[in-house]
Amino acid sequence: MKKHILIAVGFVAVTLGTIGMFLPLIPTVPFLLLAAWCFAGSSERFHKWLLNHRLFGEYIRNYKEKKGMLLRHKIQSLTILWLGIGYSFFFAMKDIDPDKLFYIRIFLALVLVGVTTHLLLLKTVKNDK
């Protein structure tokens, strides 16, 4: 049962990562890493397929092999992260109880700082090859 759940979550993550390649509000790399993790724990065949995929493989291999992220992907990720959380922080939660809003904003700020720090500490690959 666990194997089937991991495979299903892996394919959902691949789908969301694919959408993220074309829709800037959805991050690509975190979903592909989640898919790789799910497939590594459930299906060697799907894991190899993902690592060798012509579109997705580079993202995952660079991260997994600690090569880092392409500079353009790092810039895109940080821009989308700050715009998305910034929008949520200031505009998207007008109908939420003010007491709860404070804690939600603290959580968003912690996520923003944590993910930004993580991305900035990753090695930067300056060219595409």
C-alpha positions as CSV (number, residue, x, y, z in Angstrom):
1,M,0.0,0.0,0.0
2,K,2.8,2.4,0.9
3,K,4.5,1.8,-2.4
4,H,1.3,2.7,-4.4
5,I,0.8,5.8,-2.3
6,L,4.4,7.0,-2.9
7,I,4.1,6.3,-6.7
8,A,0.8,8.3,-6.8
9,V,2.3,11.2,-4.8
10,G,5.3,11.0,-7.1
11,F,3.3,11.4,-10.2
12,V,1.2,14.2,-8.7
13,A,4.5,16.0,-7.9
14,V,5.8,15.5,-11.4
15,T,2.6,16.9,-12.8
16,L,2.8,20.0,-10.5
17,G,6.5,20.4,-11.3
18,T,5.7,20.3,-15.0
19,I,3.0,22.9,-14.6
20,G,5.5,25.0,-12.7
21,M,7.8,25.0,-15.7
22,F,5.1,27.0,-17.5
23,L,3.2,28.8,-14.7
24,P,5.5,30.9,-12.7
25,L,3.5,30.7,-9.4
26,I,4.2,27.0,-9.0
27,P,7.8,26.0,-8.1
28,T,9.3,23.3,-10.2
29,V,12.3,22.0,-8.3
30,P,10.7,21.2,-5.0
31,F,8.0,19.2,-6.7
32,L,10.5,17.3,-8.8
33,L,12.6,16.6,-5.7
34,L,9.5,15.3,-3.9
35,A,8.8,13.1,-6.9
36,A,12.4,11.8,-6.9
37,W,12.1,11.0,-3.1
38,C,8.8,9.2,-3.6
39,F,10.0,7.2,-6.5
40,A,13.3,6.3,-4.8
41,G,11.3,4.7,-2.0
42,S,8.8,3.0,-4.2
43,S,9.9,2.2,-7.8
44,E,13.5,2.0,-9.1
45,R,12.1,2.1,-12.6
46,F,10.2,5.4,-12.1
47,H,13.2,6.8,-10.2
48,K,15.6,6.1,-13.1
49,W,13.0,7.5,-15.5
50,L,12.8,10.8,-13.6
51,L,16.6,11.1,-13.2
52,N,17.2,10.5,-16.9
53,H,14.3,12.6,-18.2
54,R,15.4,15.1,-20.8
55,L,13.4,18.0,-19.1
56,F,13.5,17.0,-15.4
57,G,16.7,15.1,-15.0
58,E,19.0,18.1,-14.9
59,Y,17.1,19.8,-12.1
60,I,17.2,16.7,-9.9
61,R,20.8,15.5,-10.7
62,N,22.3,19.0,-10.1
63,Y,20.6,19.2,-6.7
64,K,21.2,15.5,-5.7
65,E,24.9,15.6,-6.8
66,K,25.3,18.9,-4.8
67,K,26.2,20.8,-8.0
68,G,23.7,23.4,-7.1
69,M,21.1,25.3,-9.1
70,L,21.4,27.1,-12.4
71,L,21.6,30.9,-11.7
72,R,18.5,31.5,-13.7
73,H,16.5,28.9,-11.8
74,K,17.7,30.4,-8.5
75,I,16.6,33.9,-9.6
76,Q,13.3,32.6,-10.8
77,S,12.7,30.6,-7.6
78,L,13.5,33.5,-5.3
79,T,11.5,36.0,-7.3
80,I,8.4,33.7,-7.4
81,L,8.9,32.9,-3.7
82,W,9.0,36.5,-2.6
83,L,6.2,37.6,-4.9
84,G,3.9,34.7,-3.8
85,I,4.5,35.0,-0.1
86,G,4.6,38.8,-0.3
87,Y,1.2,38.8,-2.0
88,S,-0.2,36.3,0.6
89,F,1.3,38.3,3.5
90,F,-0.2,41.7,2.5
91,F,-3.2,41.0,0.3
92,A,-4.6,37.5,0.3
93,M,-5.7,37.2,3.9
94,K,-8.1,40.1,4.5
95,D,-11.0,37.9,5.8
96,I,-8.9,36.0,8.4
97,D,-9.4,36.6,12.1
98,P,-6.7,39.1,13.2
99,D,-5.5,36.9,16.1
100,K,-4.9,34.0,13.6
101,L,-3.5,36.3,11.0
102,F,-0.6,37.2,13.2
103,Y,0.5,33.5,13.5
104,I,-0.1,32.9,9.8
105,R,2.2,35.8,9.0
106,I,4.8,34.6,11.4
107,F,4.7,31.2,9.7
108,L,4.9,32.8,6.2
109,A,7.9,34.9,7.3
110,L,9.7,31.8,8.7
111,V,9.1,29.9,5.4
112,L,10.3,32.9,3.4
113,V,13.5,33.2,5.4
114,G,14.1,29.5,5.6
115,V,13.7,28.8,1.9
116,T,15.5,32.0,0.8
117,T,18.5,31.0,3.1
118,H,18.5,27.5,1.7
119,L,18.4,28.7,-1.9
120,L,21.1,31.3,-1.3
121,L,23.4,28.7,0.3
122,L,23.1,26.3,-2.6
123,K,26.0,26.4,-5.1
124,T,25.2,28.4,-8.2
125,V,25.8,26.8,-11.6
126,K,26.4,29.8,-13.9
127,N,25.8,28.2,-17.2
128,D,23.3,25.7,-18.6
129,K,25.9,22.9,-19.4
